[in-house]
Amino acid sequence: MKNQAFHAIGRRKEAVARVRMIPGDGKFIVNKKPLLDFFKREILQMIIEQPLNLTETLGKYDIHVNVNGGGLSGQAGAVRLGVSRTLLKIDEEFRPKLKAAGLLTRDPRMVERKKYGQPGARKRFQFSKR
């Protein structure tokens, strides 16, 4: 099991993250950049590190992520799901903790499509009686 790579895919909104974890010293690379350079907002970094903190594996694995599509928030959610799924492949005993925190559920919320004859998905043109 030494130097064995574990893979998983995470998705959220239009973002797709491919996560690869290798036992190491805690390097976190996202699209060939360090985590802190790619996700500059602290809240996004916290979201991504949530499964690692919960399972106390922060700093035990080198994580390489390719993420594309969507915006930063969707990408952070995709990376979080990918990391959670990869941790499950490493050790199935993490499942109860991750499931209780809701980290194994793919967030199904998507942008509602725009409808014809309207300016947006829900917005209507102003009603005129006369």
N, C-alpha and C positions, 0 to 999 in steps of 0.2 A: 504493500500500500504506500510505500515511500515514493515521493514525487509523482504520485498518480494525480492526473488532472480530472476535475469534476466539472461537468457542463450543465447549464440550464438556460432556458429562455424565459424572459419576463415581458409582459405587455401591459400598457396602459394608454388609453385614448388612442392616438395614432403612433405612439412610440414603441419600438421593439428593442430590447436589450439582450445581447448574448453574453452570458457571464461564464468565465472560466476561473476556477479556484484551484490553487496548487499549495500544498503545505510550504510555508515560508515564514518571512519575518514581517508581514503586514503591509506590503506595498499595495496601493490601490490605484490602478491605472484605468482611466476612462478615455476612450478614443485617443490613445497614445499620449495622454496628458495626466499629470497627477490629479487626484480627486479634487483637491482644493483649488486647482486652476480651472477645472472644467465646470464644477458647480461652486460658484463663488458665494452664493447665499447660504448662510449658516443653517437655516431651516431645512434646505434641501440636503445638506450634508448629514443632518440629524436623521432625516427620513431614511436615507440610504444605509446609515450605520445601525439603525434600529434592530434588525434581526441579529447582527453581530453582537451588539451589546446584550441583547436578551439571552443569547445562547453562550455568552462569555467566550466568544471565539475571536474577538477583535485583536488583531496583531498576530494571529496564528497562521493565517493564510495570505498568500499573494493573490490578489484579485485583478483579473484583466477583463474589461468590459468593452464591447462594441455596442454603441447605442445610436439609433438614428430614427428620424421621424418625430413629429410632434414638437412640443415646446419643452422648456426646461423642467417644468413641474411634472409633465407626463413622463419625461425621460427618467426623472428621479424615482417616480412610482414604478416604472418598468424595471429599473435597476434593483429596487428593493425586492420586488417579487422574484426576480432572477436570483438574487443572493439567497433569499429564503428557500427557494426550490433547490438550489445547489447545496445548501446546508443539510437539507433533508436527504440528499443522495450521500452525503458524507456520513451522517449519523441519523438513523430513523427515530432515535429517542428524543430528538429536538421537536418532533411533531406536536405534542401537547402544548408546549410553550408557545410555539409559533402560531398554532391554530387559535389558542386562547387570545392572542394579541391581534388576530385577524390578518396576519401577514401572508397567509397562503391563499387568500381569496383574490381572484382577479377582479379588479374594479370594473364593473360593466358599463359605467356611465360614459356615454359618447355624446358628441355634439349633435343636436337634432338638426335634421336637414332643413334647408330653406324650402318653403312651399311656393308654388307658382301664384302669381297675382298678389303677392304680399312682399313687403320689404325684408322680411326675415322669417325665422322659424315660427315665432309666436306673434310678433308685432304685426299690426294691421295698419293700413293707410287710414288717415283721419276720416271719420264718418261725417258726411254732410247731409243734413235732412233736406235742404233745398239747393 
